């Protein structure tokens, strides 16, 4: 009996080890991990709903300058729709049929004044998945150089007595294109004026160059100055047309600018030499007389770079604008020569407005020059051939006497392209009273 019970107990223990249970009462409930849900099927990708093609913002008319630094106009459209495509079209002023513009396939189009005539209309065709629409047309207007700048400036700035004119040199008297002074007078009016370059020191000694009047090769001599090849003929034409005349000398190579050993560019030339030569050439021509009160001008500007060779070595130098000391020397000598010979001394300097307004150590750089000469100032604004919105800076001068307001004047029938355009105040041809 004992052996039988022991055998049964061993069997029960073995079963317990296998099943993991050995309890006297009911087995406790086991913690069950809930089964993971089955993966849901992906939602079907539906095609996006197409949106009707519609123009929200129409292109607007635009105005820009024909010449100068602001000569573009941008036309834009805003549209809604699906998969939009754009095609801009143009309609010339007298045309009846719209033409597609090659490459103009975005929501905006920039029109260049050099390509499109004033009055051209633009529109865009917008194509989408749900239809095609055509925008309203928008007109391009170009502003051309003014025929009445004196009146324009008087109205804009409250001035009176202004006159209009041009300044010219040999560049307007080339072998193929020669300026017609009669056409210039048709623009200036009978009380107009012309300022001519009489001579220049811009070229160094012994330099080859192409002469503007002939288009042929020439060479400077042993002094760095030359007469303007068109001055005599243009001065005769201006005098015959009964327009007022002015005369200017372009500052040039002098010993204080030439930094080479031996003065290879200026050959020792000085502002005094320049003033004496200007006087000689001016009175010899005959268009400037003792009765005249013409502006006599020193043009104060940078020039170009030149290269010369000595002993196999090349030297390159650039012509800088004369400084106040050099300008003062020139003006003082020229004034003395004019007055001593019985001529009027209506002296001017020409320079850009920014140059005139330079300040160093709290003083205007050109302060010493202002009492010696009046100011012919260049200030072009957008250089459109129209009077800028603001009058020029004048530095130590209380006002401008002559204003070069643009280098982009066009005169119909003049025979040339762009011309420098100027305004002069009523007293510009009246010499200052000696203080």
C-alpha positions as CSV (number, residue, x, y, z in Angstrom):
1,X,0.0,0.0,0.0
2,X,2.7,2.4,1.0
3,X,4.7,1.8,-2.2
4,X,1.5,2.2,-4.3
5,X,0.8,5.7,-2.7
6,X,4.4,6.7,-3.2
7,X,4.2,5.8,-6.9
8,X,1.1,7.8,-7.4
9,X,2.6,10.9,-5.6
10,X,5.6,10.7,-7.9
11,X,3.4,10.7,-11.0
12,X,1.5,13.8,-9.7
13,X,4.7,15.7,-9.0
14,X,6.0,14.9,-12.5
15,X,2.7,16.1,-14.0
16,X,3.0,19.3,-12.0
17,X,6.4,20.1,-13.3
18,X,5.2,19.6,-16.8
19,X,2.0,21.7,-16.5
20,X,3.4,24.3,-14.2
21,X,0.5,24.0,-11.7
22,X,0.5,22.7,-8.2
23,X,-2.5,24.1,-6.4
24,X,-4.8,22.9,-3.7
25,X,-7.7,24.9,-5.1
26,X,-8.8,26.2,-8.4
27,X,-6.1,27.8,-10.7
28,X,-5.9,31.6,-10.7
29,X,-6.8,33.4,-13.9
30,X,-3.8,34.2,-16.0
31,X,-3.1,37.7,-17.5
32,X,-3.7,37.5,-21.2
33,X,-2.0,39.9,-23.8
34,X,-4.7,41.1,-26.2
35,X,-4.0,40.1,-29.8
36,X,-2.8,42.8,-32.2
37,X,-5.4,44.0,-34.6
38,X,-5.0,43.1,-38.2
39,X,-3.5,45.9,-40.5
40,X,-6.2,48.1,-42.1
41,X,-6.1,48.3,-45.9
42,X,-4.6,51.7,-47.2
43,X,-7.1,54.3,-48.2
44,X,-7.4,54.6,-52.0
45,X,-5.6,57.7,-53.6
46,X,-8.2,59.7,-55.3
47,X,-7.3,62.1,-58.2
48,X,-7.2,65.8,-57.1
49,X,-10.3,67.7,-58.1
50,X,-9.6,69.9,-61.1
51,X,-10.1,73.6,-60.4
52,X,-11.6,75.8,-63.1
53,X,-9.0,78.0,-64.8
54,X,-9.6,81.6,-63.7
55,X,-7.7,84.9,-63.9
56,X,-7.7,86.6,-60.5
57,X,-5.6,89.6,-61.2
58,X,-5.4,91.2,-64.6
59,X,-2.2,92.7,-66.1
60,X,-2.0,96.5,-65.7
61,X,-0.8,99.2,-68.1
62,X,2.8,100.3,-67.6
63,X,4.9,103.3,-68.5
64,X,8.7,103.4,-68.8
65,X,11.5,105.4,-70.5
66,X,12.6,104.8,-74.0
67,X,16.2,105.7,-73.2
68,X,18.3,105.7,-70.0
69,X,18.6,103.3,-67.0
70,X,14.9,102.5,-66.5
71,X,13.7,101.1,-69.8
72,X,11.7,98.0,-68.8
73,X,8.1,97.4,-67.9
74,X,6.7,94.2,-66.2
75,X,3.3,92.8,-66.9
76,X,1.9,90.2,-64.5
77,X,-1.2,88.0,-64.1
78,X,-2.5,86.0,-61.2
79,X,-4.6,82.9,-62.0
80,X,-6.1,79.9,-60.3
81,X,-6.6,76.4,-61.8
82,X,-4.8,73.1,-62.3
83,X,-1.7,72.6,-64.3
84,X,-1.6,76.1,-65.5
85,X,0.4,77.1,-68.6
86,X,1.0,80.7,-69.8
87,X,1.5,82.3,-73.2
88,X,1.9,86.0,-73.6
89,X,1.0,87.8,-76.8
90,X,1.5,91.2,-78.2
91,X,-0.5,93.5,-80.5
92,X,1.5,96.3,-82.3
93,X,-0.1,99.8,-82.3
94,X,-1.5,99.5,-85.8
95,X,-1.8,95.7,-86.0
96,X,-5.1,93.7,-86.0
97,X,-3.7,90.3,-85.1
98,X,-2.2,89.2,-81.8
99,X,1.1,87.4,-82.0
100,X,2.6,85.0,-79.5
101,X,5.9,86.1,-77.9
102,X,8.5,83.4,-78.2
103,X,9.6,82.2,-74.7
104,X,7.1,84.2,-72.8
105,X,5.6,81.3,-70.9
106,X,5.4,82.4,-67.2
107,X,2.9,84.4,-65.1
108,X,4.8,87.6,-65.9
109,X,6.5,89.2,-68.9
110,X,9.1,92.0,-68.9
111,X,8.9,94.2,-72.0
112,X,12.1,96.1,-73.0
113,X,11.6,99.6,-74.4
114,X,14.2,99.0,-77.1
115,X,12.1,96.2,-78.6
116,X,8.5,97.3,-78.3
117,X,7.1,100.6,-79.7
118,X,5.0,102.8,-77.5
119,X,1.3,101.8,-77.6
120,X,2.0,98.0,-77.9
121,X,-0.6,96.0,-76.0
122,X,0.1,92.7,-74.1
123,X,-2.2,89.9,-72.9
124,X,-1.7,86.4,-71.7
125,X,-3.6,83.1,-72.4
126,X,-3.8,80.9,-69.4
127,X,-4.5,77.2,-70.0
128,X,-5.4,74.7,-67.3
129,X,-6.9,71.3,-66.9
130,X,-10.4,72.8,-66.9
131,X,-10.3,75.4,-69.6
132,X,-8.5,78.3,-71.2
133,X,-8.9,82.0,-70.4
134,X,-7.5,85.1,-72.0
135,X,-6.5,88.1,-69.9
136,X,-7.5,91.7,-70.5
137,X,-4.9,93.6,-72.6
138,X,-2.5,96.1,-71.0
139,X,-0.8,98.9,-72.8
140,X,2.9,99.9,-72.8
141,X,3.6,103.6,-73.0
142,X,7.1,104.9,-73.6
143,X,8.4,108.3,-72.4
144,X,10.7,109.9,-74.9
145,X,13.1,112.8,-74.5
146,X,11.3,116.1,-73.9
147,X,11.1,118.7,-76.5
148,X,10.4,121.4,-73.8
149,X,12.8,120.7,-70.9
150,X,13.2,124.4,-70.1
151,X,9.4,124.8,-69.6
152,X,9.3,121.4,-67.8
153,X,12.0,122.5,-65.3
154,X,10.4,125.9,-64.7
155,X,7.1,124.2,-63.9
156,X,8.7,121.5,-61.7
157,X,11.0,123.8,-59.7
158,X,9.4,127.2,-59.8
159,X,12.2,128.7,-61.9
160,X,12.0,131.4,-64.6
161,X,14.0,132.4,-67.7
162,X,15.5,129.0,-68.4
163,X,16.9,128.2,-71.9
164,X,17.7,124.9,-73.4
165,X,20.7,123.8,-75.4
166,X,23.2,121.0,-76.1
167,X,27.0,120.4,-75.8
168,X,29.0,118.7,-78.5
169,X,32.4,117.7,-79.7
170,X,34.1,115.9,-82.6
171,X,32.1,112.8,-81.6
172,X,29.0,114.4,-83.2
173,X,31.0,115.1,-86.4
174,X,32.3,111.8,-87.6
175,X,33.0,110.6,-91.1
176,X,29.5,109.0,-91.5
177,X,27.4,111.0,-89.1
178,X,27.6,114.8,-88.8
179,X,25.3,116.8,-86.6
180,X,23.0,119.2,-88.4
181,X,23.0,122.5,-86.4
182,X,19.8,123.6,-88.1
183,X,18.0,120.6,-86.6
184,X,19.5,121.4,-83.2
185,X,18.1,124.9,-83.4
186,X,14.7,123.6,-84.2
187,X,14.8,121.9,-80.8
188,X,16.6,124.7,-78.8
189,X,14.5,127.5,-80.2
190,X,15.9,130.9,-81.3
191,X,17.2,131.6,-77.8
192,X,19.0,128.3,-77.5
193,X,22.7,127.6,-77.1
194,X,25.5,125.2,-77.9
195,X,28.6,124.5,-75.8
196,X,31.5,123.1,-77.8
197,X,34.7,121.4,-76.9
198,X,37.4,123.6,-78.2
199,X,40.4,121.5,-77.1
200,X,41.5,118.7,-74.9
201,X,44.5,117.4,-72.9
202,X,43.1,113.9,-72.6
203,X,45.7,112.2,-74.8
204,X,49.3,111.7,-73.6
205,X,52.2,112.6,-75.9
206,X,53.2,110.4,-78.9
207,X,50.1,108.3,-78.8
208,X,48.3,106.7,-81.7
209,X,44.6,107.1,-81.9
210,X,41.7,107.2,-84.3
211,X,40.6,110.8,-85.1
212,X,36.8,111.2,-84.5
213,X,36.3,113.5,-87.5
214,X,38.0,111.3,-90.1
215,X,38.0,107.8,-88.7
216,X,41.7,107.6,-89.7
217,X,44.8,106.9,-87.6
218,X,46.6,109.9,-86.1
219,X,49.2,110.5,-83.5
220,X,49.7,113.1,-80.8
221,X,52.8,115.3,-80.7
222,X,55.3,116.3,-78.1
223,X,52.7,118.1,-76.0
224,X,49.6,116.3,-74.5
225,X,47.0,118.7,-76.0
226,X,45.1,119.0,-79.2
227,X,42.4,121.1,-80.8
228,X,39.0,119.4,-81.2
229,X,38.9,118.6,-84.9
230,X,35.3,119.6,-85.3
231,X,35.4,122.8,-83.2
232,X,36.1,125.3,-86.0
233,X,33.3,124.0,-88.3
234,X,30.8,123.6,-85.6
235,X,31.5,127.0,-84.1
236,X,31.0,128.6,-87.5
237,X,27.7,126.7,-87.9
238,X,26.5,127.7,-84.5
239,X,27.4,131.4,-85.0
240,X,25.6,131.3,-88.4
241,X,22.5,129.9,-86.8
242,X,22.5,132.8,-84.3
243,X,22.7,130.5,-81.3
244,X,24.7,131.4,-78.2
245,X,28.0,129.7,-78.0
246,X,30.2,128.4,-75.2
247,X,33.7,126.8,-75.2
248,X,35.3,124.2,-73.1
249,X,38.7,122.6,-72.4
250,X,38.9,119.0,-71.2
251,X,41.4,118.8,-68.4
252,X,44.3,116.6,-69.3
253,X,47.8,115.2,-68.7
254,X,50.0,117.4,-66.6
255,X,53.2,116.8,-64.7
256,X,51.5,116.5,-61.3
257,X,49.4,113.6,-62.6
258,X,52.2,111.8,-64.5
259,X,53.9,109.6,-62.0
260,X,56.4,108.0,-64.4
261,X,60.1,108.8,-64.2
262,X,60.8,111.3,-67.0
263,X,57.2,112.3,-67.3
264,X,56.4,109.9,-70.2
265,X,52.8,110.9,-70.5
266,X,52.7,114.7,-69.8
267,X,56.2,115.8,-70.8
268,X,56.2,118.3,-68.0
269,X,53.0,120.1,-69.2
270,X,51.3,122.1,-66.5
271,X,47.9,123.8,-65.8
272,X,49.5,127.1,-66.7
273,X,50.6,125.7,-70.1
274,X,47.1,124.4,-70.7
275,X,45.5,127.7,-69.9
276,X,47.8,129.6,-72.2
277,X,47.2,127.2,-75.0
278,X,43.5,127.3,-74.6
279,X,43.6,131.1,-74.8
280,X,45.7,131.0,-78.0
281,X,43.5,128.6,-79.8
282,X,40.2,130.2,-78.6
283,X,41.0,133.7,-79.8
284,X,42.7,132.5,-83.0
285,X,39.5,130.8,-84.2
286,X,37.5,134.1,-84.4
287,X,34.2,132.9,-83.1
288,X,35.0,134.2,-79.6
289,X,35.4,138.0,-79.7
290,X,36.0,140.7,-77.2
291,X,32.3,141.6,-77.2
292,X,31.2,138.1,-76.4
293,X,30.3,136.9,-72.9
294,X,30.4,133.2,-73.7
295,X,31.0,130.7,-70.9
296,X,34.7,129.6,-71.0
297,X,34.8,126.3,-69.3
298,X,37.3,123.9,-67.7
299,X,35.9,120.3,-67.9
300,X,37.0,118.5,-64.8
301,X,36.7,114.8,-65.4
302,X,38.6,111.5,-65.3
303,X,40.0,110.2,-68.6
304,X,40.9,106.8,-69.8
305,X,44.0,104.7,-69.3
306,X,46.9,104.8,-71.7
307,X,50.0,102.8,-72.2
308,X,53.5,103.9,-73.3
309,X,56.8,102.1,-73.7
310,X,60.3,103.1,-72.8
311,X,63.4,100.9,-73.1
312,X,61.2,97.9,-73.7
313,X,59.2,98.4,-70.5
314,X,55.5,99.2,-70.6
315,X,53.9,101.9,-68.4
316,X,50.2,102.2,-67.9
317,X,48.5,105.2,-66.3
318,X,45.0,106.6,-66.1
319,X,44.1,110.2,-66.4
320,X,42.5,111.5,-63.2
321,X,40.4,114.6,-62.9
322,X,42.3,117.7,-61.8
323,X,42.2,118.6,-58.2
324,X,41.2,122.1,-56.8
325,X,44.8,123.3,-56.7
326,X,45.4,122.4,-60.4
327,X,42.0,123.9,-61.4
328,X,42.7,127.1,-59.5
329,X,46.1,127.5,-61.3
330,X,44.4,127.0,-64.7
331,X,41.5,129.5,-64.0
332,X,43.8,132.1,-62.5
333,X,46.1,132.1,-65.5
334,X,43.3,132.0,-68.1
335,X,41.4,134.8,-66.4
336,X,44.5,137.0,-66.4
337,X,45.1,136.4,-70.1
338,X,41.5,137.1,-71.0
339,X,41.3,140.4,-69.1
340,X,44.7,141.6,-70.2
341,X,43.7,141.2,-73.8
342,X,40.4,142.9,-73.4
343,X,38.1,139.8,-73.4
344,X,35.3,138.9,-71.0
345,X,36.1,136.3,-68.4
346,X,32.8,134.4,-67.8
347,X,34.6,131.4,-66.3
348,X,33.0,128.0,-65.5
349,X,34.0,124.6,-64.3
350,X,32.1,121.5,-65.4
351,X,31.8,118.4,-63.1
352,X,29.3,115.9,-61.8
353,X,27.1,116.8,-59.0
354,X,28.6,114.2,-56.7
355,X,32.1,115.5,-57.3
356,X,31.0,119.0,-56.6
357,X,29.5,118.0,-53.3
358,X,32.5,116.2,-51.9
359,X,33.3,117.2,-48.3
360,X,36.6,116.5,-46.5
361,X,37.4,117.6,-42.9
362,X,34.0,119.3,-42.7
363,X,34.7,121.5,-45.8
364,X,33.7,121.4,-49.4
365,X,36.7,120.3,-51.4
366,X,35.8,122.7,-54.2
367,X,35.3,125.7,-51.8
368,X,38.4,127.5,-53.1
369,X,37.3,127.2,-56.7
370,X,33.7,128.4,-56.3
371,X,34.7,132.2,-56.1
372,X,36.7,131.8,-59.3
373,X,34.2,130.2,-61.6
374,X,30.5,129.4,-62.0
375,X,29.2,125.8,-62.0
376,X,28.1,123.8,-65.0
377,X,27.0,120.6,-63.3
378,X,26.1,117.2,-64.6
379,X,23.2,115.3,-63.0
380,X,21.2,113.0,-65.1
381,X,18.8,111.2,-62.9
382,X,17.5,108.3,-65.0
383,X,19.2,109.7,-68.0
384,X,16.0,109.5,-70.1
385,X,16.4,112.7,-72.0
386,X,13.9,114.3,-69.6
387,X,14.5,116.7,-66.7
388,X,15.1,114.7,-63.5
389,X,12.8,114.9,-60.5
390,X,15.4,116.8,-58.4
391,X,17.8,119.7,-59.1
392,X,21.4,118.8,-58.8
393,X,23.7,119.1,-55.8
394,X,26.0,122.1,-56.1
395,X,28.4,121.8,-53.1
396,X,30.0,125.2,-52.3
397,X,28.2,126.9,-55.2
398,X,25.0,128.6,-54.1
399,X,23.3,127.4,-57.3
400,X,23.9,125.9,-60.7
401,X,24.2,128.2,-63.7
402,X,24.2,125.5,-66.4
403,X,22.8,122.0,-65.8
404,X,23.6,119.0,-68.1
405,X,20.5,117.0,-67.2
406,X,20.9,114.1,-69.6
407,X,23.2,112.4,-72.1
408,X,20.3,110.8,-74.0
409,X,18.6,113.6,-75.9
410,X,17.3,112.7,-79.3
411,X,16.6,115.4,-81.9
412,X,14.7,114.5,-85.0
413,X,16.7,115.2,-88.2
414,X,19.9,116.0,-86.2
415,X,21.9,113.3,-88.1
416,X,23.3,111.8,-85.0
417,X,22.1,109.7,-82.1
418,X,22.3,110.7,-78.4
419,X,23.2,114.3,-77.5
420,X,24.1,115.9,-74.2
421,X,21.2,118.1,-73.1
422,X,21.6,121.2,-71.0
423,X,19.6,124.0,-69.3
424,X,20.9,127.4,-68.6
425,X,19.7,130.1,-66.3
426,X,18.9,133.5,-67.5
427,X,22.2,135.1,-66.4
428,X,24.4,132.2,-67.5
429,X,26.0,134.3,-70.3
430,X,26.5,137.3,-68.1
431,X,30.0,137.5,-66.5
432,X,30.1,137.9,-62.7
433,X,30.8,141.4,-61.5
434,X,34.3,141.7,-60.0
435,X,34.2,141.8,-56.2
